[in-house]
Amino acid sequence: MTALVAALLAGGVVGLALGALGGGGSVLAVPALVYLLGFTPAAATTASLLIVAATSATALFAHARAGSVRWKAGAAFAAAGLVPAALAGAAAARLPQAALTVAFAAVATAAAAGMLRTAAAPATAPAGDLGPVRPARAAGAGAGLGALTGLLGVGGGFLAVPALVTVLAFEIRAAVGTSLLVISVNSLAALAVRSGSAVPVDWAVVAPFAAAAVLGAWDGRRLAAKVPGPLLRRLFGALLLAVAAFMVVDVLI
């Protein structure tokens, strides 16, 4: 399999997951870049940031047209993550490769657990009163998400959406749309810092990967309308657990 074909296939799967599930699909990008396309973990996280930024910005446009983006609150939430995203992005290129791999495996496991938990939970309407919005908690959540995005090159939608729902009391539709704004800003902040690093970007692989992810996201939306959400989340959660286990074993062997 050529690198171009592998990039297109992997990008399509990542986009399909993003479109169908609304978050968490970018967690597959780094393992695909490392194990299918031969990237180092540091190069893979940088490339993943480019892919995440492209797919998030594209999806943000669609959600903005639907009126599901809360710009002011989202901008404030994203602003709290700008500095952590930049600092973490600068630190990622200097961390040992094994440490990055193990950290990423931990995040993949957390994402899988979240997917499996929501798949098993009964479909009930969210509570109408989530309590007062606490600025300190909102700033802390935004900073944590920014650091995660900058360090590991993941969008963090699986964390951003619950954070916006619980911390800022957003409805789920507004949380999904606004999370794309937060992810786009954090990804660009981390990329701005990494642009001067010694980690090269193989555009011949990254560009088709990102393009396939963007197109795959549209197919994912159609897939979500045909396949029950809990089933999709179970399948994706199981896949993420397998990927996390493989990464840990690869480091230990």
Kinemage of the C-alpha trace (Angstrom):
@kinemage 1
@onewidth
@group {chain A} dominant
@subgroup {mainchain}
@vectorlist {calphas} color= white
{ca met a 1} P 0.000 0.000 0.000
{ca thr a 2} L 1.455 3.358 -1.023
{ca ala a 3} L 1.672 6.242 1.431
{ca leu a 4} L -0.912 8.206 -0.561
{ca val a 5} L -3.481 5.404 -0.475
{ca ala a 6} L -2.849 4.805 3.238
{ca ala a 7} L -3.241 8.539 3.954
{ca leu a 8} L -6.532 8.704 2.051
{ca leu a 9} L -7.943 5.608 3.762
{ca ala a 10} L -6.858 6.687 7.241
{ca gly a 11} L -8.126 10.216 6.702
{ca gly a 12} L -11.465 8.885 5.537
{ca val a 13} L -11.849 6.761 8.677
{ca val a 14} L -10.913 9.681 10.944
{ca gly a 15} L -13.384 11.976 9.180
{ca leu a 16} L -16.088 9.320 9.245
{ca ala a 17} L -15.726 8.969 13.014
{ca leu a 18} L -15.718 12.727 13.527
{ca gly a 19} L -18.814 13.223 11.421
{ca ala a 20} L -20.723 10.323 12.932
{ca leu a 21} L -19.855 10.885 16.583
{ca gly a 22} L -19.182 14.618 16.823
{ca gly a 23} L -15.879 14.190 18.655
{ca gly a 24} L -13.072 11.788 19.425
{ca gly a 25} L -12.310 10.862 15.828
{ca ser a 26} L -9.070 12.828 15.786
{ca val a 27} L -7.673 10.465 18.436
{ca leu a 28} L -7.198 7.992 15.589
{ca ala a 29} L -5.097 10.406 13.534
{ca val a 30} L -1.857 10.114 15.541
{ca pro a 31} L -1.779 6.274 15.646
{ca ala a 32} L -2.543 6.165 11.926
{ca leu a 33} L 0.281 8.580 11.160
{ca val a 34} L 2.735 6.673 13.373
{ca tyr a 35} L 1.935 3.056 12.543
{ca leu a 36} L 0.614 3.284 8.984
{ca leu a 37} L 2.651 6.167 7.609
{ca gly a 38} L 5.901 5.935 9.593
{ca phe a 39} L 5.792 9.310 11.373
{ca thr a 40} L 7.579 9.813 14.672
{ca pro a 41} L 5.243 10.629 17.584
{ca ala a 42} L 6.427 14.268 17.600
{ca ala a 43} L 5.902 14.643 13.835
{ca ala a 44} L 2.550 12.856 14.086
{ca thr a 45} L 1.220 15.231 16.748
{ca thr a 46} L 2.215 18.227 14.618
{ca ala a 47} L 0.588 16.738 11.527
{ca ser a 48} L -2.493 15.843 13.576
{ca leu a 49} L -2.854 19.475 14.642
{ca leu a 50} L -2.999 20.486 10.978
{ca ile a 51} L -5.611 17.811 10.265
{ca val a 52} L -7.649 18.724 13.349
{ca ala a 53} L -7.542 22.424 12.480
{ca ala a 54} L -8.718 21.778 8.916
{ca thr a 55} L -11.566 19.434 9.845
{ca ser a 56} L -12.705 21.531 12.822
{ca ala a 57} L -12.746 24.766 10.822
{ca thr a 58} L -14.758 23.110 8.061
{ca ala a 59} L -17.273 21.652 10.506
{ca leu a 60} L -17.406 24.982 12.380
{ca phe a 61} L -18.605 26.715 9.222
{ca ala a 62} L -21.497 24.262 8.879
{ca his a 63} L -22.487 24.593 12.548
{ca ala a 64} L -22.241 28.387 12.384
{ca arg a 65} L -24.664 28.440 9.454
{ca ala a 66} L -27.046 26.350 11.567
{ca gly a 67} L -26.768 28.870 14.415
{ca ser a 68} L -25.310 26.408 16.934
{ca val a 69} L -22.107 28.307 17.795
{ca arg a 70} L -21.984 30.625 20.813
{ca trp a 71} L -19.181 32.898 19.703
{ca lys a 72} L -18.588 35.065 22.784
{ca ala a 73} L -18.610 32.252 25.326
{ca gly a 74} L -16.626 30.003 23.010
{ca ala a 75} L -14.014 32.692 22.397
{ca ala a 76} L -13.604 33.231 26.149
{ca phe a 77} L -13.298 29.480 26.736
{ca ala a 78} L -10.747 29.194 23.928
{ca ala a 79} L -8.780 32.209 25.201
{ca ala a 80} L -8.141 30.368 28.474
{ca gly a 81} L -6.465 27.601 26.492
{ca leu a 82} L -4.292 29.733 24.201
{ca val a 83} L -1.210 29.963 26.418
{ca pro a 84} L -1.393 26.330 27.642
{ca ala a 85} L -1.818 25.143 24.047
{ca ala a 86} L 1.214 27.150 22.912
{ca leu a 87} L 3.390 26.023 25.842
{ca ala a 88} L 2.371 22.387 25.484
{ca gly a 89} L 2.949 22.555 21.744
{ca ala a 90} L 6.491 23.811 22.308
{ca ala a 91} L 7.156 21.146 24.942
{ca ala a 92} L 5.888 18.247 22.829
{ca ala a 93} L 8.834 18.369 20.417
{ca arg a 94} L 11.250 18.033 23.371
{ca leu a 95} L 9.580 15.142 25.202
{ca pro a 96} L 10.814 11.547 24.816
{ca gln a 97} L 8.964 9.671 22.095
{ca ala a 98} L 7.949 6.895 24.502
{ca ala a 99} L 6.444 9.412 26.926
{ca leu a 100} L 4.346 10.956 24.159
{ca thr a 101} L 3.141 7.524 23.067
{ca val a 102} L 2.125 6.472 26.590
{ca ala a 103} L 0.391 9.817 27.209
{ca phe a 104} L -1.505 9.464 23.967
{ca ala a 105} L -2.526 5.903 24.844
{ca ala a 106} L -3.922 7.205 28.151
{ca val a 107} L -5.976 9.842 26.321
{ca ala a 108} L -7.247 7.245 23.845
{ca thr a 109} L -8.306 5.042 26.767
{ca ala a 110} L -10.141 7.963 28.394
{ca ala a 111} L -11.898 8.738 25.111
{ca ala a 112} L -12.886 5.092 24.711
{ca ala a 113} L -14.244 4.951 28.261
{ca gly a 114} L -16.311 8.062 27.588
{ca met a 115} L -17.710 6.588 24.388
{ca leu a 116} L -18.616 3.284 26.030
{ca arg a 117} L -20.151 5.017 29.057
{ca thr a 118} L -22.417 7.243 26.970
{ca ala a 119} L -23.362 4.284 24.776
{ca ala a 120} L -24.485 2.351 27.851
{ca ala a 121} L -26.304 5.270 29.485
{ca pro a 122} L -30.072 5.542 29.028
{ca ala a 123} L -31.225 8.206 26.584
{ca thr a 124} L -32.594 10.852 28.904
{ca ala a 125} L -32.916 14.574 28.459
{ca pro a 126} L -30.210 16.676 30.132
{ca ala a 127} L -31.033 18.299 33.394
{ca gly a 128} L -32.505 21.738 33.045
{ca asp a 129} L -30.557 23.249 35.975
{ca leu a 130} L -26.832 22.573 35.979
{ca gly a 131} L -26.060 25.187 38.605
{ca pro a 132} L -24.370 28.581 38.266
{ca val a 133} L -21.549 29.061 35.794
{ca arg a 134} L -18.260 29.395 37.680
{ca pro a 135} L -15.647 31.481 35.794
{ca ala a 136} L -12.747 29.786 37.582
{ca arg a 137} L -13.961 26.334 36.568
{ca ala a 138} L -14.557 27.492 33.007
{ca ala a 139} L -11.037 28.954 32.799
{ca gly a 140} L -9.520 25.793 34.251
{ca ala a 141} L -11.394 23.561 31.827
{ca gly a 142} L -10.385 25.754 28.884
{ca ala a 143} L -6.740 25.741 29.969
{ca gly a 144} L -6.704 21.974 30.400
{ca leu a 145} L -8.218 21.383 26.995
{ca gly a 146} L -5.722 23.762 25.384
{ca ala a 147} L -2.798 21.937 26.985
{ca leu a 148} L -4.116 18.577 25.793
{ca thr a 149} L -4.551 19.844 22.240
{ca gly a 150} L -1.099 21.409 22.114
{ca leu a 151} L 0.729 18.437 23.619
{ca leu a 152} L -0.876 15.494 21.845
{ca gly a 153} L -2.377 16.997 18.698
{ca val a 154} L -5.915 15.842 19.466
{ca gly a 155} L -8.966 17.997 19.061
{ca gly a 156} L -10.379 17.004 22.410
{ca gly a 157} L -14.016 17.086 21.315
{ca phe a 158} L -14.700 14.142 23.617
{ca leu a 159} L -13.669 16.428 26.507
{ca ala a 160} L -14.745 19.830 25.173
{ca val a 161} L -18.403 18.926 24.670
{ca pro a 162} L -18.947 17.564 28.209
{ca ala a 163} L -17.013 20.530 29.643
{ca leu a 164} L -19.204 23.060 27.842
{ca val a 165} L -22.344 21.226 28.954
{ca thr a 166} L -21.381 20.864 32.619
{ca val a 167} L -19.276 23.992 33.205
{ca leu a 168} L -21.045 26.532 30.971
{ca ala a 169} L -24.489 24.892 31.020
{ca phe a 170} L -24.724 24.680 27.220
{ca glu a 171} L -27.307 22.574 25.456
{ca ile a 172} L -25.681 19.657 23.640
{ca arg a 173} L -26.244 21.154 20.168
{ca ala a 174} L -24.588 24.442 21.154
{ca ala a 175} L -21.804 22.563 22.958
{ca val a 176} L -20.903 20.548 19.862
{ca gly a 177} L -20.859 23.625 17.620
{ca thr a 178} L -18.950 25.800 20.082
{ca ser a 179} L -16.413 23.059 20.815
{ca leu a 180} L -15.325 23.270 17.177
{ca leu a 181} L -14.453 26.942 17.680
{ca val a 182} L -12.413 26.093 20.796
{ca ile a 183} L -10.616 23.221 19.066
{ca ser a 184} L -9.803 25.323 15.990
{ca val a 185} L -8.309 28.129 18.092
{ca asn a 186} L -6.264 25.770 20.284
{ca ser a 187} L -4.947 23.856 17.282
{ca leu a 188} L -3.834 27.042 15.526
{ca ala a 189} L -2.146 28.343 18.702
{ca ala a 190} L -0.149 25.128 19.079
{ca leu a 191} L 0.746 25.131 15.385
{ca ala a 192} L 1.986 28.729 15.581
{ca val a 193} L 4.517 27.702 18.206
{ca arg a 194} L 5.537 24.512 16.439
{ca ser a 195} L 6.086 26.277 13.114
{ca gly a 196} L 9.611 27.185 14.150
{ca ser a 197} L 10.512 23.733 15.457
{ca ala a 198} L 12.752 21.216 13.773
{ca val a 199} L 9.868 18.767 13.252
{ca pro a 200} L 9.190 18.593 9.479
{ca val a 201} L 5.747 18.269 7.917
{ca asp a 202} L 5.355 15.850 5.014
{ca trp a 203} L 2.723 17.737 3.034
{ca ala a 204} L 2.514 14.973 0.418
{ca val a 205} L 0.939 12.802 3.132
{ca val a 206} L -0.710 15.354 5.430
{ca ala a 207} L -2.612 17.233 2.699
{ca pro a 208} L -4.461 14.193 1.270
{ca phe a 209} L -5.024 12.883 4.814
{ca ala a 210} L -6.691 16.166 5.823
{ca ala a 211} L -8.718 16.360 2.605
{ca ala a 212} L -10.011 12.818 3.079
{ca ala a 213} L -10.898 13.595 6.704
{ca val a 214} L -12.914 16.653 5.667
{ca leu a 215} L -14.817 14.669 3.029
{ca gly a 216} L -15.244 11.706 5.361
{ca ala a 217} L -16.883 13.923 7.959
{ca trp a 218} L -19.771 14.603 5.564
{ca asp a 219} L -20.272 10.859 5.051
{ca gly a 220} L -20.115 10.402 8.804
{ca arg a 221} L -23.094 12.697 9.291
{ca arg a 222} L -25.106 10.567 6.878
{ca leu a 223} L -23.931 7.391 8.628
{ca ala a 224} L -25.106 8.756 11.976
{ca ala a 225} L -28.601 9.145 10.536
{ca lys a 226} L -28.739 5.451 9.568
{ca val a 227} L -26.915 3.619 12.386
{ca pro a 228} L -27.997 3.867 16.046
{ca gly a 229} L -25.751 6.191 18.041
{ca pro a 230} L -25.078 3.741 20.913
{ca leu a 231} L -23.891 1.080 18.446
{ca leu a 232} L -21.533 3.533 16.752
{ca arg a 233} L -20.094 4.579 20.106
{ca arg a 234} L -19.568 0.977 21.218
{ca leu a 235} L -17.746 0.115 18.012
{ca phe a 236} L -15.608 3.239 18.117
{ca gly a 237} L -14.869 2.832 21.842
{ca ala a 238} L -13.726 -0.758 21.281
{ca leu a 239} L -11.494 0.387 18.414
{ca leu a 240} L -9.912 3.090 20.572
{ca leu a 241} L -9.230 0.611 23.378
{ca ala a 242} L -7.515 -1.726 20.922
{ca val a 243} L -5.401 1.146 19.556
{ca ala a 244} L -4.397 2.256 23.079
{ca ala a 245} L -3.419 -1.294 24.061
{ca phe a 246} L -1.358 -1.702 20.892
{ca met a 247} L 0.518 1.570 21.555
{ca val a 248} L 1.390 0.595 25.130
{ca val a 249} L 2.577 -2.872 24.084
{ca asp a 250} L 4.659 -1.306 21.313
{ca val a 251} L 6.437 0.928 23.865
{ca leu a 252} L 7.048 -1.915 26.326
{ca ile a 253} L 8.410 -4.408 23.827
